[in-house]
């Protein structure tokens, strides 16, 4: 593809160099940390102790975590800073749902560009502060979530052929988001929590278009999610099939996140590790949720399992998803510190 002929971004080589030297640390769960703040509707909308939402809407905003990058930027920056100081080399922007498709539920489709740019800038301020303290370089990954629609499956059991979204719908929504993430100054693009590979393909296509418009290519991380004990994504792919479906994108990394704790994720990461001709990344949940939707697995327990991933040579990048806190990331950093990064098949 012509995109691969584009010059690389200024930080591309620095990130590659770091990944050759040691196992790289991703951050933990933004949503978990936001829940701890106990924000109400007025706080989400910026009517109390924050910045008023510049995009008027009559719909409730509580739960729209991405909006907090605009209305509570200091709180979002503080969370990023905690993860950075806990050992994260890469922090993810607070943009999991910052597409027109996902924001339609909140009436904020017009805010997408502002959401993404503000989120990158909050993350950048945090990592710059952390680097000023200890001198360690850190990077900002523009997080691109799956949206709340699927291009491969019908949401109507009575109409299997129906689709709530098309490839072109997704391509346009992702393209707008990715362009804004690049404009904000993201170092990488992270396409994550992929339950439908067709959605991911639309995001990949949008990446290529955005890179062409930008004139430079950023590293792309791709992370799927195995939804249950079947060992498949929601759209039915095994980890091997998933890799071969996105391999053409030449991603910086391929891996899994969410849905499973580390113990249940291990065999699937082993499968990917054995075939992927690029770096591998794992950021599981802190175990499985309890009856109240909370995650009980503590930092030491999660870190011990991640340490096993590292000892077995399965990973190049590790971090945490739902339920993981700065304490989890700090423990993971210690657990992997003595282990070499996985050797990529076909690379010296």
N, C-alpha and C positions, 0 to 999 in steps of 0.2 A: 504494500500500500504506500502511496505517496507520502502519507503522514510520517512514516518512519524515516523519510529523507530530511525531515525538518531538523534544524539544530535543536539540541536538548536545552532545557531550561538551565539557568545558572546553578541551581542547587542539585541537579540530577546526579552529577558525579560525586558530590559530597555525600549524598544519601547512599549511593552504591558503595562507596568506600567504607562507610560506617558498617554496612551490612556484611561486608567481607571480613571485617575485623572482629565482630562479635554479634551475639544475638541482640536484635534491636527491640526496644520496649515501646509498645503502643500504650495509650492511656486506658482508663476504665469507663464506667457507665455514667454518662452525663445525666441521663434520666433519673438514675438512683440518687445522684447528688442533688438534683433539682427538687426531688420529692422531699428531701430532708429539710429544705427551706420552708416548707409549709405555706407557700404563697397562695393568696386568695385571688378572686376575680379582679379586684382593683389593682393588685400588684402585677398580674399578668398584663392588664391593659395599660399599665403605667399611670394609673390615677392616684397611686399612693406610693411615695418613696421611690419613684423612678422617672422615666421619660415617657410622656404621653405617646401612645401609638400614633404615628403620623398618617395612618391609613384608616379612615373611619369605617366601622362596620357595626351592625346591630347584633351580631352573633356573639355568644359567650366565648371567651378566650382562655379560660382556665383549662389547662392541659395542653395548650399550644406552646410547648416548650421552646420551639424555634423563635417565637415572637420575643422571648426574653432577651435575645441578642440586641433587640432594639429598645425594649422598655426597661430592662434590668441589666444593662451591659456590665456593670461593675460586678454583679453576682456571677455572671457567666465567666468573666475574666478570672475571678477568684477561684472558680472550680478548675479551670484550665491550669492556673498557677499551682494549685495543690497537686494535680497530677504530674505536672512538669517537675516539681520539686521532689516528688515521690520516686522519680526515676524515668518517667516517660521521655523517650526521644522524639516521638511523634504524637501530637495531640490532634484529635479530630474536631472539626468545627461542629457547632451546634446547628446542623442543617439537615438532619435526617429527613425532615418533612418539608424542606424548603423548595418545593416545586408548585407550580400552579395547580397540578392535580391534587396533591395532598392538602394544600392550603385552601382549596375550594370549600372544604368542610367548615372553615372558619371565616369565609368571605374575604380572604386576604390574598387572592391570586395576584393582585396588583402590587403586593409588597415583596414579591419574590426577590427581585434584584437587591433591594435594600436589606432584606433578611440575610442573604448570602454574603454580601459585602461586609455588613456589620459583624457577622459571625467570624469571618476570617480575621478581621481587625482585632476583635476581642481576643482571639486565640494568639494572634501575633504579639499583642501587647504582653500577654502572659508569658509566652516563651522567651521573649526578649528580656523581661524582668528576671526570669529564672537564669538565663544565660549570663546576664550581668552579674549574678551572684556567684555562680560556680564555673563559668567559662565553658560549659558543655554546650555544643551546638544542638539546637532542637528544630523540628520541622512541623509545619502545619499541613494536615491532610484535609482537603475539602470533602466532607462526608456527603455521599449521594445515596439516599435510601431507596427502597424498592417501590415506593408509592403504595397507596392502599387499593390498587387495582391490578389485575393480572391480565396479560395479553394472551395467555395460553388456555385459560380455563373460563368457563361460563359461571357467573354468580347465580344463575337461575337454573335450578335442577330440572325444570320443566322445558328448558330451551338450551340444550347442550351447545348449539352453534352460536349462541349470543356471546358477544364480548363487550365489556363495559368500557374498554379502551383499545385503541389501535396502536400499532407500532409507530406510526407517524405522530400520533398524539404524544406518546412517550418520548419519542425522539425530540420533538419540539420543546416539551417541558424540561427534559434533562438538558437540552442544549442551552436553554435560558439560564438554568441553574449553574451549569458548569462554566459558562462564559462569565457569570457574576463571581463565581469562586476564583477564577483566574484573575479577574479585574481586581478583586480584593487582595490578591497576593498569595494564594495558596501554593504550596510547594509540591504537593501531590494531589491526585484525585483518588478517593477511596469509594468504589462502588460496593456497597455492603448489604448484608442480610438478604441475599438474593434467594427468593423462593421460586421464582420463575425466570428461567434463563433467557426467555424472549425479552422480558423487561430489561435484563442486563445487556443483551445485545443492542437494544435501543440506546442504552446509556453509553455503551462503548462507541457506537456510531456517532453519538452526539459529542463524545470526547474528541474523536478524530476531526470532526468539523470545527469544534472550538479551538483545537490546537492549530489547525490550518489558518483560522482567522487570526489567532494570536501570533502565529509565526514561530512558535516554539512548542516542543513536546514535553509534557510533564510525565513523571512516573505515574502509572496507573496500578492501583491495588484492587484486586477483585476478591470478594469474600462471599461465599454462599452459605446457606443455612440448611442443615439436615433437620427436618421437622419432627421426626419420630423414630421409633425403633426399626422402621423399615430400612433405614440407611439411605433414604432418597430425599431429594428436595420435594416441595409441594407439587411441582410440575412433573415429578416422576423420575428424575435423573439420579443415577449413582454418582459418587464423587468422581469416578473415572470419566463418565459421560459428560459431567459438568466441565471438567478440565478440557476435554477435547472440543467442547462447544465454544469455549472462549479462548482457546490457545492461540487463535489467529491474531488476537490483540497484542500478543507479546507482552503480557502484563509484567510489571515489576515484581508483583507477588500474587499468589493464588492461595486461597485457604478457606477457613470456615469460622463463623461466629454465631453467637446467639443460639436459642432453642435448647441446646444441650449444655450440661456441665462438662468439665474436662474429662472425667472418666468415660462418659458415653461418647465423647467426641474422639477419643484416642484412636480407635480402629479406622475411623474415616480419615483422620489426618495421616495415619500411616499409609493408607491407600493413595492419597494425593502425593505424599512425600516420595513414594516410590516411582511415580510417573512424571511429575511436573518438572519441566525443564526451566524452571525459574524458582525464585525464592518462595518459601511457604510461610503462611501466617496463620496463627490460631489465637482467637480471643473468645473463649467460652464464657458462659454465665457462671455465677458463683453457685454451682449446683443447679438443682431443679427447684422451682418455687414451691412453698408450702401451701397449705389450704387457704392461707390469707394472701397469697400472691407475693410473699416475701421470700428473700433468699437467705438461707441460714448458713451456707458454707463460709467459714471464716478465712481470713487471709492465709494462714499457715497451711490449711488443708488444700486450698486452691493452688497455692504456690508449690506445694510438694508434688502435685500432679503435673503442673507445668514444668517443674524441674525434671520429672520423668520424661516428658516430651523432649526436653533438651538433651538429656543423657542418651536417649535412644536415637538422636540425630534426626528428629522429625521436623524441626522448625528453624526458621531464620528470624521470624518476628513473632512476639507474643504480647498479649495484653488481656484485657477483660471486657466482657459485655455486661448484661443485666446483673445487677447486684454487686458489682465490683467497685471498690472504693480506692482512694489513694493508698490505704493500708494494704490492699490486695496487690497493687502495682509495686509497692515498696518490697513486699515479700517476694513477689515474682522476680524482681531485679536481683535480689540476693540468691534466689534459687537457681537462676540460670548463669550467674556470674562466672562460674568455673567451667562452663561448657562451651565448646566450639560451635559455631553456627553450622547448620546442615550443609553438606556438600551437594551442590546442584548437579544432577546427572548430566553427563556430557561436558561438564566444565572442570577445569583443573583447579 
